[in-house]
Amino acid sequence: MAAPSAERERRRFGQRLLTDPARLFQHNAWDNVEWSEEQESSARSKVQENSSQLLPQDKQEEYEVNAKRYWDDFYKIHENGFFKDRHWLFTEFPELAPNRTSSQNGDSLHEFSTKEESNSERCENGHCSLETRTGGQYSLLQSTAEGCTEDLAAQEHRELNQRAGDYPGSAASYRVLEVGCGAGNTVFPILQTNNDPGLFVYCCDFSTAAVDLVQNHAEYDSSRCFAFVHDLCNDQSPFPMPEESLDIVILIFVLSAILPEKMQSVVSRLSRLLKPGGMILLRDYGRYDLAQLRFKKGQCLSENFYVRGDGTRVYFFTQDELNHLFTTAGLEKIQNVVDRRLQVNRGKQMTMYRVWIQCKYRKPGTPRA
C-alpha cells in the first residue's frame, strides 16, 4: 500500500484514472497509469537492445557540429503551423497565471490537459531546441545568428548597463524566462492570459529560425516580451538580464536536448539568474517513454541519449538524475513527479504509453517583493 502522502500526490496529479479495463477506449488518454513489473521489464529490454550499438564517434561529432542547422531546418519546414499552444501550463504551473499568490508557489498538482495530445510527441520534440556544440560550431553560429554573440567591448558595455538597471524588462516586477521557446507556443499563451502590468517575458532559442517566428508573430509585443537567440551552453554568450533578476525560468522539453555532460553547467548557470525564492519549472521526457522505446539500433549516442531521424537529439531522465542536477546547483525541491500517461488511438485500437517528469525547484531565500 502506498504511503498516504504518495497516494495523495498520485490522485491529485491527474483526474482521469483507468479503474475498469473495459473502459480503455472510451477516452483519448488516462492519467497516472500503473506499470506492471512485466511491462517495466519489457521496456528495459527494448532500451538495452536499441542502445547496444552506438553511433561511431565521427558521426556523433557531425551531429554536434551541425546541431544548429538541424534545428533551423526543422523550424523552416514546420514554421508555426505545426505546434499547439500550451494552455495547460497554467494548470500545471499556476506561477505563470494571473493573480498569483505566495501559496501558488507550493507543490500543488493538477491535471495535464489533453488538448495537445494528438500530436504531443512531435510538438514536444520541436521545443527541445537547445543543443551543445564544439568550438567549430560556435564559429558557425557567430557567422549566421546576428546578435547571438558580441565582441568584448560590446559585452562589457552591456554588463555595465545591466548593473545600472538599463536592460529589457528592467522596470518589471515579475520576470519570466523561457529557454527553448520554439515558435512561441508557451510565450504567447502566457502573454495572452496573464495581464499583470508588472509581467515581462524573456524567451530564447538556439535556433535563429525559431526566434524569427516569435519576433514576427502578430502578438509579439516588445513592451512585454524580449526574444533573442542564445547559446545556453556557451558561458561567454551573455544574457540580456543580470543575475538574480528572474522570478521564473521555464524548461519545457528542452534540457533533454542538451549533451548530458553539459547539463549540470546549464542548470547551474540558469539558477544564478533566479532571485532568492525564484523557481525553475520543468517538464521533460522520462525513462522508458514511448519515444525512447521506438528508437532503432544505430540511433543511440550514449546511455539514454539518442539522435532522431531529423538530426535533433534527446535524452530520457529519471527523477533522481534531475534532482541531482538541480540540488547540485543549489536549488531546493518543491516538486519532482512522474506522469505516466496512457494515450489511446480509438480508431486503430492502439495504446501508447508516455512517461514525462515534472519538476519545480526553488532558489533558497526570501522572495523579493
KEKE-3310 file (N, C-alpha, C; in steps of 0.2 Angstrom, whole numbers, plus 5000, padded with zeros to 4 digits):
npx = (5004:5003:5012:5003:5005:5011:5001:4991:4997:4998:4984:4980:4988:4982:4966:4959:4957:4961:4951:4943:4946:4938:4934:4944:4945:4936:4941:4953:4965:4973:4977:4991:4995:4997:5012:5015:5027:5031:5029:5038:5049:5050:5051:5063:5071:5070:5076:5089:5092:5090:5101:5112:5121:5131:5132:5146:5160:5164:5152:5144:5151:5148:5134:5135:5142:5134:5122:5114:5110:5102:5091:5087:5083:5072:5063:5061:5055:5043:5038:5026:5014:5014:5013:5005:4997:5002:4991:4988:4998:4995:4988:4996:5007:5004:5011:5013:5001:4988:4985:4993:4999:5008:5005:5003:5015:5018:5018:5007:4997:4991:4979:4985:4981:4973:4973:4984:4988:4986:4996:5007:5020:5028:5026:5032:5045:5049:5051:5062:5074:5088:5105:5121:5138:5153:5169:5170:5157:5152:5159:5152:5140:5142:5143:5131:5120:5114:5117:5118:5131:5143:5156:5170:5170:5157:5150:5155:5150:5137:5135:5138:5127:5117:5120:5117:5104:5098:5091:5082:5065:5069:5061:5051:5041:5039:5047:5050:5058:5058:5067:5072:5062:5055:5043:5035:5025:5023:5026:5017:5003:5006:5007:4995:4986:4990:4988:4995:5002:5015:5022:5035:5041:5054:5062:5071:5080:5090:5089:5090:5080:5068:5067:5065:5052:5045:5047:5041:5028:5011:5006:5017:5025:5035:5036:5032:5039:5054:5063:5076:5091:5101:5115:5115:5124:5136:5147:5151:5142:5131:5117:5103:5098:5103:5111:5101:5089:5077:5061:5055:5061:5058:5058:5053:5053:5066:5079:5082:5088:5100:5118:5122:5134:5135:5124:5124:5131:5123:5111:5116:5120:5108:5102:5108:5103:5091:5081:5082:5071:5065:5060:5063:5054:5050:5047:5049:5056:5053:5062:5060:5049:5038:5044:5057:5057:5054:5066:5078:5091:5108:5104:5108:5117:5124:5122:5105:5103:5099:5099:5087:5078:5078:5090:5090:5093:5090:5087:5083:5076:5078:5070:5079:5090:5087:5084:5097:5104:5098:5098:5112:5115:5111:5098:5082:5070:5054:5044:5044:5039:5033:5024:5014:5007:4993:4990:4977:4973:4958:4953:4962:4963:4974:4987:4997:5010:5016:5029:5033:5042:5039:5045:5048:5059:5067:5075:5084:5080:5072:5058:5058:5049)
npy = (4994:5011:5025:5037:5051:5049:5043:5053:5063:5056:5054:5068:5072:5069:5068:5058:5042:5026:5014:5003:4991:4988:5000:5006:5012:5022:5035:5047:5048:5042:5046:5044:5030:5014:5004:4987:4974:4966:4974:4985:4978:4973:4986:4990:4980:4983:4995:4992:4984:4993:5002:4995:4996:5009:5025:5028:5038:5048:5051:5055:5067:5074:5077:5085:5096:5101:5104:5116:5119:5108:5111:5124:5120:5112:5121:5130:5121:5117:5129:5140:5133:5120:5118:5117:5128:5129:5129:5122:5124:5134:5127:5116:5124:5136:5147:5155:5160:5173:5184:5178:5171:5169:5156:5149:5145:5133:5115:5110:5099:5096:5092:5087:5094:5087:5093:5095:5082:5075:5077:5076:5071:5075:5089:5092:5088:5098:5108:5105:5113:5117:5114:5107:5112:5111:5120:5124:5124:5134:5145:5144:5148:5161:5167:5166:5169:5184:5195:5185:5183:5194:5206:5209:5222:5227:5218:5221:5234:5231:5224:5234:5242:5233:5232:5245:5245:5246:5238:5226:5225:5229:5237:5229:5220:5206:5194:5182:5169:5159:5146:5139:5142:5139:5141:5149:5144:5143:5155:5165:5161:5164:5178:5181:5177:5181:5196:5205:5220:5221:5211:5203:5195:5185:5176:5163:5155:5142:5141:5152:5153:5149:5160:5170:5167:5169:5183:5189:5186:5190:5194:5198:5208:5220:5228:5220:5208:5200:5193:5182:5176:5163:5154:5143:5134:5140:5148:5161:5167:5180:5184:5195:5200:5204:5193:5185:5191:5186:5179:5167:5153:5144:5127:5117:5102:5104:5103:5090:5090:5093:5090:5077:5078:5092:5096:5099:5111:5120:5120:5125:5138:5144:5144:5154:5165:5167:5176:5176:5164:5162:5151:5136:5129:5114:5102:5086:5073:5056:5041:5027:5031:5031:5037:5034:5020:5018:5020:5014:5002:5009:5022:5027:5038:5039:5032:5032:5043:5049:5051:5058:5055:5067:5073:5080:5079:5069:5066:5054:5055:5051:5053:5054:5058:5071:5078:5077:5086:5098:5101:5101:5112:5121:5122:5120:5106:5107:5101:5085:5074:5059:5058:5046:5042:5035:5035:5034:5027:5027:5024:5015:5006:5006:5007:5019:5022:5035:5043:5056:5068:5080:5095:5106:5118:5128:5143:5145:5157:5173:5177:5191:5207)
npz = (5000:4996:5003:5013:5009:4996:4990:4990:4982:4970:4966:4965:4954:4942:4935:4927:4929:4925:4930:4926:4915:4904:4900:4892:4879:4879:4881:4875:4883:4898:4915:4926:4925:4931:4930:4926:4933:4923:4911:4914:4914:4900:4894:4898:4892:4879:4878:4881:4870:4859:4862:4861:4851:4847:4839:4828:4833:4824:4818:4828:4832:4820:4821:4832:4828:4818:4824:4825:4812:4810:4819:4814:4801:4805:4810:4799:4790:4797:4803:4811:4811:4814:4828:4844:4855:4873:4883:4895:4904:4914:4922:4927:4931:4941:4944:4933:4930:4930:4945:4955:4970:4985:4990:4979:4974:4979:4981:4974:4963:4947:4934:4919:4904:4889:4877:4868:4865:4853:4844:4852:4854:4843:4844:4856:4854:4845:4853:4860:4860:4862:4859:4862:4857:4847:4847:4834:4829:4836:4830:4818:4822:4826:4813:4808:4816:4820:4833:4842:4848:4855:4853:4864:4870:4867:4875:4888:4889:4889:4901:4910:4908:4913:4926:4930:4929:4917:4905:4895:4901:4914:4922:4926:4938:4939:4932:4919:4911:4897:4891:4876:4867:4855:4843:4850:4858:4871:4876:4870:4875:4889:4888:4883:4893:4906:4912:4920:4924:4928:4923:4913:4899:4895:4881:4873:4861:4853:4840:4826:4816:4824:4833:4825:4820:4832:4834:4823:4825:4826:4838:4845:4857:4860:4872:4882:4880:4876:4864:4860:4852:4858:4865:4876:4881:4880:4890:4888:4881:4883:4894:4892:4904:4921:4934:4947:4944:4939:4941:4937:4928:4913:4908:4895:4889:4885:4892:4889:4877:4877:4877:4888:4897:4898:4905:4919:4920:4913:4920:4932:4928:4924:4937:4943:4938:4944:4956:4974:4981:4968:4955:4945:4932:4926:4913:4906:4896:4902:4908:4898:4891:4877:4866:4868:4867:4854:4846:4835:4833:4831:4833:4845:4855:4867:4884:4886:4878:4862:4844:4833:4817:4810:4814:4826:4844:4859:4877:4890:4906:4923:4939:4950:4943:4938:4950:4956:4947:4949:4963:4965:4959:4969:4972:4979:4981:4976:4969:4961:4951:4942:4927:4921:4907:4898:4881:4869:4853:4847:4835:4828:4838:4847:4859:4868:4878:4888:4896:4907:4916:4929:4936:4950:4956:4968:4972:4987:5000:5004:4995:4984:4984)
capx = (5000:5007:5011:4997:5007:5012:4995:4988:5001:4996:4977:4979:4991:4978:4959:4956:4961:4958:4949:4940:4950:4933:4933:4950:4944:4931:4944:4959:4970:4972:4982:4994:4994:5002:5015:5017:5034:5032:5029:5044:5055:5050:5054:5071:5074:5070:5081:5095:5093:5092:5107:5118:5125:5132:5134:5153:5162:5164:5145:5142:5154:5145:5128:5137:5144:5128:5116:5111:5107:5096:5085:5085:5079:5066:5058:5059:5050:5036:5035:5022:5008:5014:5013:4999:4999:5001:4987:4989:5004:4993:4985:5002:5012:5000:5015:5013:4994:4987:4983:4997:5000:5014:5003:5003:5022:5019:5018:5000:4997:4984:4978:4988:4976:4974:4972:4989:4990:4985:5002:5011:5027:5032:5026:5037:5051:5050:5053:5068:5078:5095:5110:5128:5142:5160:5171:5169:5150:5151:5161:5147:5134:5144:5143:5124:5115:5116:5115:5119:5137:5145:5163:5171:5169:5150:5148:5156:5145:5130:5135:5138:5120:5113:5121:5114:5097:5096:5091:5075:5061:5071:5056:5045:5041:5039:5051:5049:5062:5058:5073:5070:5055:5052:5039:5032:5018:5022:5026:5011:4998:5007:5006:4988:4982:4992:4988:4999:5006:5022:5025:5039:5043:5060:5062:5077:5081:5096:5088:5088:5073:5063:5067:5062:5045:5042:5048:5037:5021:5006:5005:5024:5024:5042:5035:5031:5042:5060:5065:5083:5095:5105:5118:5115:5130:5142:5147:5153:5136:5128:5110:5101:5097:5108:5110:5097:5084:5071:5056:5053:5064:5054:5061:5048:5056:5072:5085:5084:5091:5107:5123:5122:5139:5134:5118:5125:5134:5117:5107:5119:5120:5101:5100:5111:5098:5085:5080:5080:5064:5063:5059:5064:5049:5052:5043:5053:5055:5055:5065:5055:5044:5037:5048:5063:5057:5054:5072:5081:5099:5111:5102:5110:5124:5127:5117:5098:5104:5098:5098:5081:5079:5080:5096:5090:5094:5085:5089:5077:5078:5075:5069:5085:5095:5085:5085:5104:5106:5095:5101:5119:5115:5109:5091:5078:5065:5047:5040:5048:5035:5032:5017:5013:5001:4991:4986:4973:4970:4952:4951:4966:4963:4981:4988:5004:5012:5020:5032:5035:5043:5038:5048:5049:5065:5067:5082:5083:5080:5066:5056:5058:5043)
capy = (5000:5017:5029:5042:5057:5047:5042:5059:5066:5052:5056:5075:5074:5068:5066:5053:5036:5020:5009:4997:4990:4988:5007:5008:5016:5027:5042:5048:5047:5041:5048:5040:5023:5010:4999:4980:4973:4964:4980:4988:4973:4973:4992:4990:4976:4987:5000:4988:4982:4999:5006:4990:4998:5016:5028:5030:5044:5053:5053:5059:5074:5078:5079:5090:5102:5103:5104:5122:5118:5104:5114:5129:5117:5110:5127:5132:5117:5117:5136:5140:5130:5113:5117:5119:5132:5125:5132:5118:5127:5137:5122:5113:5129:5142:5153:5158:5163:5180:5184:5173:5172:5165:5149:5146:5143:5127:5109:5108:5096:5097:5088:5089:5094:5083:5097:5094:5075:5072:5077:5079:5069:5079:5095:5092:5087:5104:5113:5104:5117:5119:5109:5110:5111:5112:5127:5125:5125:5141:5149:5144:5152:5168:5170:5165:5172:5191:5197:5179:5184:5201:5207:5210:5229:5227:5214:5225:5239:5228:5222:5240:5244:5229:5234:5251:5244:5248:5232:5225:5222:5231:5240:5224:5217:5199:5192:5175:5167:5153:5143:5135:5145:5137:5145:5154:5141:5144:5163:5169:5159:5167:5185:5182:5175:5185:5203:5208:5225:5221:5205:5204:5188:5184:5170:5162:5148:5141:5142:5158:5152:5149:5166:5174:5166:5173:5190:5190:5184:5196:5196:5199:5215:5222:5231:5215:5202:5201:5186:5183:5169:5161:5148:5142:5130:5144:5153:5168:5170:5184:5185:5202:5202:5202:5188:5186:5196:5182:5175:5160:5150:5138:5122:5113:5098:5107:5100:5083:5091:5096:5085:5075:5081:5099:5098:5102:5118:5124:5121:5130:5145:5146:5145:5161:5171:5167:5179:5172:5162:5161:5144:5133:5124:5109:5096:5083:5065:5051:5035:5022:5034:5028:5039:5030:5013:5017:5021:5008:5001:5014:5029:5029:5041:5037:5029:5035:5049:5047:5056:5057:5055:5074:5076:5083:5074:5069:5062:5052:5056:5048:5058:5055:5062:5078:5080:5079:5092:5105:5102:5102:5120:5125:5123:5115:5103:5108:5095:5080:5068:5056:5057:5041:5043:5030:5038:5029:5029:5023:5022:5010:5002:5006:5011:5022:5024:5041:5045:5063:5071:5087:5097:5113:5119:5135:5145:5147:5164:5176:5180:5198:5210)
capz = (5000:4995:5009:5012:5005:4990:4987:4989:4976:4964:4965:4963:4948:4936:4937:4923:4931:4922:4935:4923:4908:4899:4898:4889:4873:4880:4881:4872:4887:4905:4919:4931:4923:4934:4926:4929:4933:4916:4907:4915:4911:4893:4892:4900:4887:4872:4878:4881:4863:4855:4864:4861:4845:4847:4833:4828:4836:4819:4816:4834:4831:4815:4824:4837:4824:4813:4828:4824:4806:4810:4822:4809:4796:4807:4810:4792:4787:4800:4805:4817:4810:4817:4835:4848:4861:4879:4888:4901:4908:4919:4927:4930:4934:4942:4945:4927:4929:4934:4952:4958:4977:4988:4991:4972:4973:4983:4977:4971:4957:4944:4928:4912:4898:4884:4871:4863:4865:4847:4841:4858:4854:4839:4847:4862:4851:4842:4858:4863:4855:4864:4859:4863:4850:4848:4845:4827:4828:4839:4825:4813:4825:4826:4807:4805:4820:4822:4840:4847:4851:4855:4854:4871:4871:4867:4881:4894:4889:4891:4908:4914:4908:4917:4933:4931:4928:4910:4901:4893:4907:4920:4926:4928:4944:4939:4926:4917:4905:4894:4887:4871:4866:4849:4839:4855:4860:4878:4877:4869:4880:4895:4887:4882:4899:4911:4910:4925:4921:4930:4920:4907:4897:4890:4878:4869:4857:4850:4833:4823:4813:4829:4836:4819:4821:4838:4833:4818:4827:4826:4845:4849:4860:4863:4878:4887:4879:4873:4861:4857:4850:4864:4865:4883:4884:4879:4895:4885:4877:4888:4894:4892:4910:4926:4938:4952:4942:4937:4946:4935:4922:4911:4903:4893:4884:4882:4895:4886:4870:4878:4878:4895:4901:4899:4908:4925:4919:4911:4926:4937:4925:4925:4944:4945:4936:4949:4963:4980:4980:4961:4953:4939:4931:4921:4911:4901:4895:4907:4906:4895:4887:4871:4861:4869:4865:4847:4843:4832:4834:4827:4834:4851:4855:4874:4888:4886:4873:4855:4838:4829:4810:4808:4817:4833:4849:4865:4882:4894:4913:4929:4944:4953:4939:4938:4957:4957:4943:4952:4970:4965:4958:4975:4972:4984:4978:4978:4966:4956:4950:4936:4924:4916:4903:4893:4876:4865:4847:4847:4828:4827:4844:4849:4866:4868:4885:4888:4903:4907:4923:4930:4942:4952:4961:4971:4975:4994:5002:5005:4989:4984:4983)
cpx = (5004:5006:5006:4999:5008:5006:4991:4991:4998:4989:4977:4983:4987:4971:4956:4960:4957:4957:4946:4943:4945:4932:4939:4949:4939:4934:4950:4965:4968:4978:4985:4993:4999:5005:5016:5024:5035:5033:5036:5050:5055:5053:5061:5074:5075:5075:5088:5097:5094:5098:5113:5123:5125:5134:5142:5154:5162:5157:5143:5145:5150:5138:5129:5138:5138:5122:5111:5107:5101:5090:5083:5080:5072:5061:5056:5054:5043:5033:5031:5015:5008:5013:5006:5001:4997:4997:4986:4994:5001:4989:4991:5006:5008:5004:5015:5006:4993:4985:4987:4998:5005:5012:5003:5010:5023:5019:5012:5001:4991:4984:4982:4983:4978:4974:4978:4991:4990:4992:5008:5018:5030:5032:5031:5044:5053:5052:5059:5074:5085:5099:5116:5132:5149:5162:5170:5162:5149:5153:5155:5141:5136:5142:5136:5119:5117:5113:5116:5126:5139:5153:5164:5169:5161:5147:5149:5152:5138:5130:5135:5131:5116:5114:5118:5106:5094:5096:5083:5071:5064:5066:5050:5046:5040:5042:5051:5054:5060:5064:5070:5063:5051:5049:5034:5025:5018:5022:5020:5005:4999:5005:4998:4984:4984:4993:4991:5003:5013:5025:5029:5042:5049:5059:5068:5077:5088:5096:5086:5081:5067:5062:5063:5054:5042:5042:5043:5029:5017:5006:5012:5024:5031:5041:5034:5035:5049:5063:5072:5086:5100:5108:5119:5121:5136:5142:5148:5147:5132:5121:5109:5099:5102:5106:5105:5091:5077:5067:5055:5058:5060:5058:5056:5051:5062:5079:5087:5087:5098:5112:5123:5127:5139:5128:5119:5127:5128:5113:5110:5119:5113:5099:5103:5107:5092:5086:5080:5073:5061:5063:5061:5058:5051:5047:5047:5052:5057:5058:5059:5049:5044:5042:5055:5063:5056:5060:5075:5089:5102:5110:5105:5117:5127:5121:5110:5098:5104:5098:5092:5083:5081:5086:5096:5091:5090:5088:5083:5079:5075:5074:5075:5090:5093:5086:5093:5106:5104:5098:5109:5120:5113:5102:5087:5072:5058:5042:5045:5044:5035:5025:5017:5007:4999:4987:4983:4972:4964:4951:4955:4966:4970:4982:4996:5005:5018:5023:5035:5037:5042:5041:5047:5054:5066:5074:5080:5084:5073:5064:5056:5051:5043)
cpy = (5006:5021:5035:5048:5055:5046:5048:5063:5062:5054:5063:5076:5074:5066:5060:5047:5030:5014:5003:4996:4990:4995:5010:5013:5021:5034:5041:5047:5046:5043:5043:5033:5019:5005:4992:4979:4970:4969:4984:4984:4973:4980:4992:4985:4979:4992:4997:4986:4988:5003:5001:4992:5006:5019:5029:5037:5050:5056:5057:5066:5078:5081:5085:5097:5105:5104:5110:5122:5114:5107:5120:5126:5114:5115:5130:5128:5117:5124:5135:5136:5123:5113:5119:5123:5128:5129:5128:5120:5130:5133:5118:5118:5135:5148:5157:5162:5170:5179:5179:5175:5168:5158:5146:5143:5137:5121:5106:5105:5096:5092:5091:5089:5090:5086:5096:5087:5072:5072:5079:5077:5074:5087:5096:5092:5094:5109:5111:5107:5120:5113:5112:5109:5112:5119:5129:5127:5132:5146:5150:5149:5159:5171:5170:5168:5179:5192:5191:5180:5192:5201:5209:5217:5230:5224:5218:5230:5237:5227:5228:5242:5240:5231:5240:5251:5245:5242:5230:5222:5224:5234:5235:5222:5210:5197:5185:5174:5160:5151:5138:5136:5142:5142:5150:5151:5141:5152:5166:5167:5163:5175:5186:5181:5179:5192:5208:5214:5225:5215:5207:5197:5188:5177:5169:5155:5148:5142:5149:5158:5152:5156:5171:5173:5169:5180:5193:5189:5190:5198:5198:5207:5216:5225:5226:5209:5204:5194:5187:5176:5169:5154:5146:5138:5134:5149:5160:5171:5174:5184:5193:5204:5200:5196:5190:5191:5192:5179:5168:5159:5144:5134:5117:5108:5101:5104:5094:5084:5093:5090:5083:5078:5088:5101:5102:5110:5123:5125:5126:5137:5148:5148:5152:5167:5172:5172:5174:5170:5161:5154:5143:5128:5120:5104:5093:5076:5061:5045:5030:5025:5031:5030:5036:5023:5012:5018:5014:5008:5006:5021:5032:5032:5039:5034:5034:5042:5046:5053:5053:5057:5062:5077:5079:5077:5074:5064:5060:5051:5051:5054:5060:5060:5070:5081:5082:5085:5098:5106:5103:5110:5124:5126:5118:5113:5105:5103:5091:5074:5065:5056:5052:5041:5038:5034:5033:5032:5024:5021:5016:5005:5001:5010:5013:5024:5029:5041:5052:5064:5078:5089:5105:5114:5126:5137:5148:5154:5167:5179:5188:5201:5212)
cpz = (5000:5002:5008:5008:4998:4986:4985:4983:4970:4962:4962:4956:4942:4938:4933:4924:4928:4927:4932:4916:4903:4896:4894:4884:4873:4879:4877:4876:4894:4909:4924:4931:4927:4929:4929:4929:4926:4911:4907:4913:4904:4891:4893:4894:4880:4872:4878:4874:4859:4856:4864:4855:4845:4841:4833:4830:4831:4817:4822:4833:4825:4817:4829:4833:4820:4817:4826:4817:4806:4813:4817:4804:4798:4807:4804:4789:4790:4802:4811:4817:4812:4824:4838:4854:4868:4884:4895:4906:4914:4925:4931:4934:4935:4943:4939:4926:4932:4941:4956:4966:4979:4988:4984:4971:4976:4978:4975:4965:4954:4937:4922:4907:4893:4877:4866:4862:4858:4843:4846:4857:4849:4841:4852:4858:4848:4847:4862:4859:4857:4863:4860:4857:4852:4846:4838:4825:4830:4834:4820:4815:4825:4819:4804:4809:4823:4829:4845:4851:4851:4856:4862:4873:4872:4874:4887:4895:4891:4898:4912:4914:4912:4924:4935:4930:4922:4905:4900:4899:4913:4925:4928:4935:4945:4932:4925:4911:4903:4890:4882:4869:4859:4845:4843:4857:4867:4879:4876:4873:4886:4894:4886:4888:4905:4910:4916:4922:4923:4927:4914:4906:4893:4887:4873:4866:4854:4842:4831:4820:4818:4832:4831:4819:4826:4837:4828:4819:4828:4833:4849:4851:4863:4870:4884:4886:4875:4870:4858:4856:4856:4864:4873:4885:4883:4885:4894:4882:4883:4888:4894:4899:4915:4930:4944:4950:4940:4942:4944:4928:4920:4906:4901:4887:4881:4885:4892:4880:4871:4880:4886:4900:4902:4903:4915:4925:4917:4916:4931:4935:4926:4932:4946:4943:4940:4955:4968:4980:4973:4960:4946:4938:4925:4919:4905:4900:4900:4904:4904:4892:4880:4865:4862:4866:4858:4843:4841:4834:4829:4828:4841:4851:4862:4878:4888:4882:4866:4850:4834:4821:4807:4810:4823:4838:4855:4870:4886:4901:4917:4934:4948:4950:4939:4945:4958:4953:4947:4959:4970:4963:4963:4976:4977:4980:4981:4975:4961:4956:4943:4934:4919:4913:4898:4887:4872:4858:4846:4840:4826:4832:4846:4855:4865:4875:4885:4895:4903:4915:4923:4937:4944:4957:4962:4973:4982:4995:5002:4998:4989:4982:4975)
residu = (MET:ALA:ALA:PRO:SER:ALA:GLU:ARG:GLU:ARG:ARG:ARG:PHE:GLY:GLN:ARG:LEU:LEU:THR:ASP:PRO:ALA:ARG:LEU:PHE:GLN:HIS:ASN:ALA:TRP:ASP:ASN:VAL:GLU:TRP:SER:GLU:GLU:GLN:GLU:SER:SER:ALA:ARG:SER:LYS:VAL:GLN:GLU:ASN:SER:SER:GLN:LEU:LEU:PRO:GLN:ASP:LYS:GLN:GLU:GLU:TYR:GLU:VAL:ASN:ALA:LYS:ARG:TYR:TRP:ASP:ASP:PHE:TYR:LYS:ILE:HIS:GLU:ASN:GLY:PHE:PHE:LYS:ASP:ARG:HIS:TRP:LEU:PHE:THR:GLU:PHE:PRO:GLU:LEU:ALA:PRO:ASN:ARG:THR:SER:SER:GLN:ASN:GLY:ASP:SER:LEU:HIS:GLU:PHE:SER:THR:LYS:GLU:GLU:SER:ASN:SER:GLU:ARG:CYS:GLU:ASN:GLY:HIS:CYS:SER:LEU:GLU:THR:ARG:THR:GLY:GLY:GLN:TYR:SER:LEU:LEU:GLN:SER:THR:ALA:GLU:GLY:CYS:THR:GLU:ASP:LEU:ALA:ALA:GLN:GLU:HIS:ARG:GLU:LEU:ASN:GLN:ARG:ALA:GLY:ASP:TYR:PRO:GLY:SER:ALA:ALA:SER:TYR:ARG:VAL:LEU:GLU:VAL:GLY:CYS:GLY:ALA:GLY:ASN:THR:VAL:PHE:PRO:ILE:LEU:GLN:THR:ASN:ASN:ASP:PRO:GLY:LEU:PHE:VAL:TYR:CYS:CYS:ASP:PHE:SER:THR:ALA:ALA:VAL:ASP:LEU:VAL:GLN:ASN:HIS:ALA:GLU:TYR:ASP:SER:SER:ARG:CYS:PHE:ALA:PHE:VAL:HIS:ASP:LEU:CYS:ASN:ASP:GLN:SER:PRO:PHE:PRO:MET:PRO:GLU:GLU:SER:LEU:ASP:ILE:VAL:ILE:LEU:ILE:PHE:VAL:LEU:SER:ALA:ILE:LEU:PRO:GLU:LYS:MET:GLN:SER:VAL:VAL:SER:ARG:LEU:SER:ARG:LEU:LEU:LYS:PRO:GLY:GLY:MET:ILE:LEU:LEU:ARG:ASP:TYR:GLY:ARG:TYR:ASP:LEU:ALA:GLN:LEU:ARG:PHE:LYS:LYS:GLY:GLN:CYS:LEU:SER:GLU:ASN:PHE:TYR:VAL:ARG:GLY:ASP:GLY:THR:ARG:VAL:TYR:PHE:PHE:THR:GLN:ASP:GLU:LEU:ASN:HIS:LEU:PHE:THR:THR:ALA:GLY:LEU:GLU:LYS:ILE:GLN:ASN:VAL:VAL:ASP:ARG:ARG:LEU:GLN:VAL:ASN:ARG:GLY:LYS:GLN:MET:THR:MET:TYR:ARG:VAL:TRP:ILE:GLN:CYS:LYS:TYR:ARG:LYS:PRO:GLY:THR:PRO:ARG:ALA)
# end
